Amino acid sequence: MLNALIIAALAAGPAASAPYADCLLGNIQPGLTDRTLQLVQQACAAKHPDSFIAAMEMERKFGNQRRAQIDAERAESERQMDAAVKAANAAATEAQAAADREAARAKGAAK
């Protein structure tokens, strides 16, 4: 979650600067533990509650969009898989029918 907020803040650029994101970016440093990152996040949220709420709403919106995209991709993949299975079954059925016809023809020629 924190990575998404940082990426969103960086992508938004200075014109769309928000106090919560600025607080995070100003206080997060390489090497901090997960617990320390949580404490920084909590402190920034307490210091800038309105901006925090806006950031959480943006994250929720992006999460919902991504979930919808993943669901659509999964549904398309399932449709493609179903079509491939149907095509493979039809090909197998036709191959079996051709083999049966050939066997019947060979049996008739052997008489």
TORVOKE-297908 format. One record per atom (N, C-alpha, C): residue in three letters; atom name; x, y, z. Coordinates in nm, 2 decimals, always signed. Last residue first. Layout:
! residues N
- resn, name, u, v, w
- ALA, CA, X, Y, Z
...
! end
This chain:
! residues 111
- resn, name, u, v, w
- LYS, N, -1.24, -5.77, -4.76
- LYS, CA, -1.34, -5.88, -4.78
- LYS, C, -1.33, -5.94, -4.91
- ALA, N, -1.08, -5.55, -4.75
- ALA, CA, -1.02, -5.68, -4.71
- ALA, C, -1.12, -5.79, -4.74
- ALA, N, -1.25, -5.34, -4.80
- ALA, CA, -1.15, -5.38, -4.90
- ALA, C, -1.09, -5.51, -4.88
- GLY, N, -1.37, -5.32, -4.55
- GLY, CA, -1.45, -5.35, -4.67
- GLY, C, -1.36, -5.39, -4.78
- LYS, N, -1.16, -5.24, -4.39
- LYS, CA, -1.23, -5.37, -4.36
- LYS, C, -1.31, -5.41, -4.48
- ALA, N, -1.10, -5.00, -4.50
- ALA, CA, -1.00, -5.10, -4.51
- ALA, C, -1.06, -5.24, -4.48
- ARG, N, -1.34, -4.86, -4.44
- ARG, CA, -1.30, -4.88, -4.58
- ARG, C, -1.20, -4.99, -4.59
- ALA, N, -1.32, -4.87, -4.16
- ALA, CA, -1.44, -4.93, -4.23
- ALA, C, -1.40, -4.96, -4.38
- ALA, N, -1.09, -4.72, -4.12
- ALA, CA, -1.09, -4.86, -4.08
- ALA, C, -1.21, -4.93, -4.15
- GLU, N, -1.18, -4.47, -4.23
- GLU, CA, -1.06, -4.54, -4.29
- GLU, C, -1.06, -4.69, -4.25
- ARG, N, -1.38, -4.41, -4.05
- ARG, CA, -1.41, -4.43, -4.19
- ARG, C, -1.30, -4.51, -4.26
- ASP, N, -1.22, -4.39, -3.81
- ASP, CA, -1.33, -4.49, -3.82
- ASP, C, -1.37, -4.52, -3.97
- ALA, N, -1.07, -4.17, -3.88
- ALA, CA, -1.00, -4.30, -3.85
- ALA, C, -1.10, -4.41, -3.86
- ALA, N, -1.26, -3.98, -3.90
- ALA, CA, -1.18, -4.01, -4.02
- ALA, C, -1.12, -4.14, -4.00
- ALA, N, -1.35, -3.97, -3.63
- ALA, CA, -1.45, -4.01, -3.74
- ALA, C, -1.37, -4.05, -3.87
- GLN, N, -1.12, -3.88, -3.51
- GLN, CA, -1.17, -4.02, -3.48
- GLN, C, -1.27, -4.07, -3.59
- ALA, N, -1.10, -3.63, -3.62
- ALA, CA, -0.99, -3.73, -3.65
- ALA, C, -1.04, -3.87, -3.62
- GLU, N, -1.34, -3.52, -3.52
- GLU, CA, -1.32, -3.53, -3.66
- GLU, C, -1.21, -3.63, -3.70
- THR, N, -1.27, -3.52, -3.25
- THR, CA, -1.39, -3.59, -3.29
- THR, C, -1.38, -3.62, -3.44
- ALA, N, -1.05, -3.35, -3.25
- ALA, CA, -1.03, -3.49, -3.21
- ALA, C, -1.15, -3.58, -3.25
- ALA, N, -1.17, -3.11, -3.33
- ALA, CA, -1.06, -3.17, -3.41
- ALA, C, -1.04, -3.32, -3.38
- ALA, N, -1.34, -3.07, -3.12
- ALA, CA, -1.40, -3.09, -3.25
- ALA, C, -1.29, -3.15, -3.34
- ASN, N, -1.15, -3.04, -2.91
- ASN, CA, -1.25, -3.15, -2.90
- ASN, C, -1.31, -3.18, -3.04
- ALA, N, -1.02, -2.81, -3.00
- ALA, CA, -0.95, -2.93, -2.98
- ALA, C, -1.04, -3.05, -2.98
- ALA, N, -1.24, -2.63, -2.99
- ALA, CA, -1.17, -2.65, -3.11
- ALA, C, -1.09, -2.78, -3.11
- LYS, N, -1.29, -2.63, -2.71
- LYS, CA, -1.39, -2.67, -2.80
- LYS, C, -1.33, -2.71, -2.94
- VAL, N, -1.04, -2.54, -2.62
- VAL, CA, -1.09, -2.67, -2.58
- VAL, C, -1.19, -2.72, -2.67
- ALA, N, -1.05, -2.28, -2.73
- ALA, CA, -0.94, -2.37, -2.76
- ALA, C, -0.98, -2.51, -2.73
- ALA, N, -1.27, -2.17, -2.59
- ALA, CA, -1.27, -2.18, -2.74
- ALA, C, -1.17, -2.28, -2.79
- ASP, N, -1.18, -2.18, -2.33
- ASP, CA, -1.30, -2.25, -2.37
- ASP, C, -1.30, -2.27, -2.52
- MET, N, -0.96, -2.00, -2.36
- MET, CA, -0.94, -2.14, -2.32
- MET, C, -1.05, -2.22, -2.36
- GLN, N, -1.10, -1.76, -2.41
- GLN, CA, -1.00, -1.82, -2.51
- GLN, C, -0.97, -1.96, -2.48
- ARG, N, -1.24, -1.73, -2.18
- ARG, CA, -1.31, -1.75, -2.30
- ARG, C, -1.22, -1.81, -2.41
- GLU, N, -1.03, -1.70, -2.00
- GLU, CA, -1.12, -1.82, -1.98
- GLU, C, -1.20, -1.84, -2.11
- SER, N, -0.93, -1.46, -2.09
- SER, CA, -0.84, -1.58, -2.09
- SER, C, -0.93, -1.71, -2.08
- GLU, N, -1.14, -1.30, -2.03
- GLU, CA, -1.10, -1.31, -2.17
- GLU, C, -1.02, -1.44, -2.18
- ALA, N, -1.14, -1.32, -1.75
- ALA, CA, -1.26, -1.36, -1.82
- ALA, C, -1.22, -1.38, -1.97
- ARG, N, -0.89, -1.20, -1.70
- ARG, CA, -0.92, -1.34, -1.66
- ARG, C, -1.03, -1.40, -1.74
- GLU, N, -0.93, -0.94, -1.78
- GLU, CA, -0.83, -1.02, -1.85
- GLU, C, -0.85, -1.17, -1.82
- ALA, N, -1.13, -0.86, -1.60
- ALA, CA, -1.16, -0.87, -1.75
- ALA, C, -1.06, -0.95, -1.82
- ASP, N, -0.99, -0.88, -1.36
- ASP, CA, -1.11, -0.97, -1.38
- ASP, C, -1.14, -0.98, -1.53
- ILE, N, -0.80, -0.68, -1.41
- ILE, CA, -0.75, -0.82, -1.39
- ILE, C, -0.87, -0.92, -1.41
- GLN, N, -0.96, -0.46, -1.42
- GLN, CA, -0.88, -0.50, -1.53
- GLN, C, -0.84, -0.64, -1.53
- ALA, N, -1.07, -0.46, -1.16
- ALA, CA, -1.16, -0.47, -1.28
- ALA, C, -1.08, -0.52, -1.40
- ARG, N, -0.84, -0.42, -1.02
- ARG, CA, -0.91, -0.54, -1.00
- ARG, C, -1.01, -0.56, -1.11
- ARG, N, -0.77, -0.16, -1.11
- ARG, CA, -0.68, -0.27, -1.14
- ARG, C, -0.75, -0.40, -1.12
- GLN, N, -0.99, -0.02, -1.00
- GLN, CA, -0.96, -0.02, -1.15
- GLN, C, -0.88, -0.14, -1.19
- ASN, N, -0.95, -0.06, -0.73
- ASN, CA, -1.07, -0.11, -0.80
- ASN, C, -1.06, -0.12, -0.95
- GLY, N, -0.70, +0.07, -0.70
- GLY, CA, -0.72, -0.07, -0.67
- GLY, C, -0.84, -0.13, -0.74
- PHE, N, -0.78, +0.33, -0.76
- PHE, CA, -0.68, +0.26, -0.84
- PHE, C, -0.69, +0.11, -0.82
- LYS, N, -0.95, +0.37, -0.54
- LYS, CA, -1.00, +0.39, -0.68
- LYS, C, -0.91, +0.31, -0.77
- ARG, N, -0.78, +0.34, -0.32
- ARG, CA, -0.90, +0.25, -0.34
- ARG, C, -0.95, +0.25, -0.48
- GLU, N, -0.61, +0.55, -0.37
- GLU, CA, -0.56, +0.41, -0.37
- GLU, C, -0.67, +0.32, -0.39
- MET, N, -0.79, +0.76, -0.33
- MET, CA, -0.72, +0.75, -0.46
- MET, C, -0.67, +0.60, -0.47
- GLU, N, -0.85, +0.73, -0.07
- GLU, CA, -0.96, +0.72, -0.17
- GLU, C, -0.90, +0.70, -0.31
- MET, N, -0.60, +0.77, +0.05
- MET, CA, -0.66, +0.64, +0.06
- MET, C, -0.77, +0.62, -0.04
- ALA, N, -0.57, +1.04, -0.01
- ALA, CA, -0.47, +0.94, -0.06
- ALA, C, -0.53, +0.80, -0.06
- ALA, N, -0.78, +1.15, +0.13
- ALA, CA, -0.78, +1.17, -0.02
- ALA, C, -0.69, +1.06, -0.08
- ILE, N, -0.70, +1.09, +0.39
- ILE, CA, -0.82, +1.04, +0.34
- ILE, C, -0.83, +1.04, +0.19
- PHE, N, -0.46, +1.25, +0.40
- PHE, CA, -0.45, +1.10, +0.41
- PHE, C, -0.58, +1.04, +0.35
- SER, N, -0.56, +1.50, +0.39
- SER, CA, -0.48, +1.46, +0.27
- SER, C, -0.47, +1.30, +0.28
- ASP, N, -0.69, +1.50, +0.64
- ASP, CA, -0.77, +1.52, +0.51
- ASP, C, -0.69, +1.47, +0.39
- PRO, N, -0.48, +1.45, +0.82
- PRO, CA, -0.59, +1.36, +0.81
- PRO, C, -0.67, +1.38, +0.68
- HIS, N, -0.18, +1.50, +0.89
- HIS, CA, -0.25, +1.54, +0.77
- HIS, C, -0.37, +1.45, +0.74
- LYS, N, -0.10, +1.38, +1.12
- LYS, CA, -0.06, +1.52, +1.10
- LYS, C, -0.14, +1.58, +0.99
- ALA, N, -0.18, +1.11, +1.09
- ALA, CA, -0.23, +1.19, +1.20
- ALA, C, -0.21, +1.34, +1.18
- ALA, N, -0.03, +1.04, +0.87
- ALA, CA, -0.18, +1.04, +0.86
- ALA, C, -0.24, +1.12, +0.97
- CYS, N, +0.23, +1.06, +0.97
- CYS, CA, +0.19, +1.15, +0.86
- CYS, C, +0.03, +1.16, +0.85
- ALA, N, +0.21, +0.86, +1.16
- ALA, CA, +0.24, +0.99, +1.20
- ALA, C, +0.20, +1.09, +1.10
- GLN, N, +0.16, +0.63, +1.00
- GLN, CA, +0.07, +0.67, +1.10
- GLN, C, +0.09, +0.82, +1.14
- GLN, N, +0.40, +0.63, +0.84
- GLN, CA, +0.27, +0.64, +0.78
- GLN, C, +0.16, +0.69, +0.88
- VAL, N, +0.59, +0.59, +1.05
- VAL, CA, +0.59, +0.71, +0.97
- VAL, C, +0.46, +0.74, +0.90
- LEU, N, +0.50, +0.33, +1.13
- LEU, CA, +0.50, +0.45, +1.22
- LEU, C, +0.50, +0.58, +1.15
- GLN, N, +0.55, +0.19, +0.90
- GLN, CA, +0.42, +0.20, +0.95
- GLN, C, +0.40, +0.32, +1.04
- LEU, N, +0.83, +0.21, +0.89
- LEU, CA, +0.75, +0.27, +0.78
- LEU, C, +0.61, +0.28, +0.83
- THR, N, +0.89, +0.07, +1.12
- THR, CA, +0.92, +0.21, +1.12
- THR, C, +0.85, +0.28, +1.01
- ARG, N, +0.82, -0.19, +1.03
- ARG, CA, +0.75, -0.13, +1.15
- ARG, C, +0.77, +0.02, +1.15
- ASP, N, +0.99, -0.23, +0.83
- ASP, CA, +0.85, -0.23, +0.80
- ASP, C, +0.78, -0.16, +0.91
- THR, N, +1.28, -0.02, +0.86
- THR, CA, +1.21, -0.14, +0.88
- THR, C, +1.06, -0.12, +0.85
- LEU, N, +1.47, +0.16, +0.62
- LEU, CA, +1.38, +0.16, +0.73
- LEU, C, +1.31, +0.03, +0.74
- GLY, N, +1.63, +0.16, +0.39
- GLY, CA, +1.68, +0.09, +0.51
- GLY, C, +1.59, +0.09, +0.63
- PRO, N, +1.58, +0.50, +0.27
- PRO, CA, +1.62, +0.36, +0.25
- PRO, C, +1.67, +0.29, +0.38
- GLN, N, +1.32, +0.68, +0.43
- GLN, CA, +1.46, +0.67, +0.39
- GLN, C, +1.48, +0.52, +0.36
- ILE, N, +1.06, +0.91, +0.47
- ILE, CA, +1.10, +0.77, +0.44
- ILE, C, +1.24, +0.77, +0.38
- ASN, N, +1.00, +1.18, +0.49
- ASN, CA, +1.04, +1.10, +0.61
- ASN, C, +1.09, +0.96, +0.59
- GLY, N, +0.91, +1.29, +0.26
- GLY, CA, +1.01, +1.36, +0.34
- GLY, C, +1.07, +1.28, +0.45
- LEU, N, +0.71, +1.12, +0.17
- LEU, CA, +0.84, +1.14, +0.09
- LEU, C, +0.95, +1.20, +0.17
- LEU, N, +0.52, +1.17, +0.38
- LEU, CA, +0.58, +1.04, +0.36
- LEU, C, +0.72, +1.05, +0.28
- CYS, N, +0.47, +1.45, +0.33
- CYS, CA, +0.52, +1.40, +0.46
- CYS, C, +0.59, +1.26, +0.45
- ASP, N, +0.37, +1.44, +0.08
- ASP, CA, +0.50, +1.51, +0.10
- ASP, C, +0.56, +1.47, +0.23
- ALA, N, +0.14, +1.30, +0.13
- ALA, CA, +0.24, +1.24, +0.04
- ALA, C, +0.37, +1.31, +0.06
- TYR, N, +0.01, +1.49, +0.29
- TYR, CA, +0.03, +1.35, +0.34
- TYR, C, +0.15, +1.29, +0.26
- PRO, N, -0.01, +1.72, +0.12
- PRO, CA, +0.07, +1.72, +0.25
- PRO, C, +0.10, +1.58, +0.30
- ALA, N, +0.05, +1.68, -0.22
- ALA, CA, -0.05, +1.67, -0.11
- ALA, C, +0.04, +1.66, +0.02
- SER, N, +0.09, +1.82, -0.55
- SER, CA, +0.14, +1.78, -0.42
- SER, C, +0.04, +1.78, -0.31
- ALA, N, +0.05, +1.86, -0.81
- ALA, CA, -0.05, +1.79, -0.74
- ALA, C, -0.01, +1.75, -0.60
- ALA, N, +0.29, +1.97, -0.90
- ALA, CA, +0.17, +2.05, -0.91
- ALA, C, +0.05, +1.99, -0.83
- PRO, N, +0.49, +1.78, -0.87
- PRO, CA, +0.48, +1.88, -0.77
- PRO, C, +0.35, +1.96, -0.78
- GLY, N, +0.35, +1.45, -0.95
- GLY, CA, +0.44, +1.56, -0.97
- GLY, C, +0.41, +1.67, -0.87
- ALA, N, +0.23, +1.20, -0.97
- ALA, CA, +0.14, +1.32, -0.98
- ALA, C, +0.23, +1.45, -0.99
- ALA, N, +0.43, +1.02, -0.93
- ALA, CA, +0.37, +1.04, -1.07
- ALA, C, +0.29, +1.16, -1.08
- LEU, N, +0.47, +1.05, -0.66
- LEU, CA, +0.58, +1.08, -0.75
- LEU, C, +0.52, +1.11, -0.89
- ALA, N, +0.22, +0.96, -0.56
- ALA, CA, +0.27, +1.09, -0.53
- ALA, C, +0.38, +1.14, -0.63
- ALA, N, +0.22, +0.70, -0.67
- ALA, CA, +0.12, +0.79, -0.71
- ALA, C, +0.16, +0.94, -0.68
- ILE, N, +0.44, +0.59, -0.53
- ILE, CA, +0.44, +0.60, -0.67
- ILE, C, +0.34, +0.70, -0.72
- ILE, N, +0.35, +0.61, -0.27
- ILE, CA, +0.47, +0.68, -0.31
- ILE, C, +0.47, +0.70, -0.46
- LEU, N, +0.12, +0.45, -0.28
- LEU, CA, +0.11, +0.59, -0.24
- LEU, C, +0.23, +0.67, -0.29
- ALA, N, +0.24, +0.20, -0.34
- ALA, CA, +0.14, +0.26, -0.43
- ALA, C, +0.12, +0.41, -0.40
- ASN, N, +0.39, +0.16, -0.11
- ASN, CA, +0.46, +0.18, -0.24
- ASN, C, +0.36, +0.24, -0.34
- LEU, N, +0.19, +0.13, +0.08
- LEU, CA, +0.28, +0.24, +0.09
- LEU, C, +0.35, +0.27, -0.04
- MET, N, +0.08, -0.12, +0.00
- MET, CA, +0.00, +0.00, +0.00
- MET, C, +0.09, +0.12, +0.00
! end
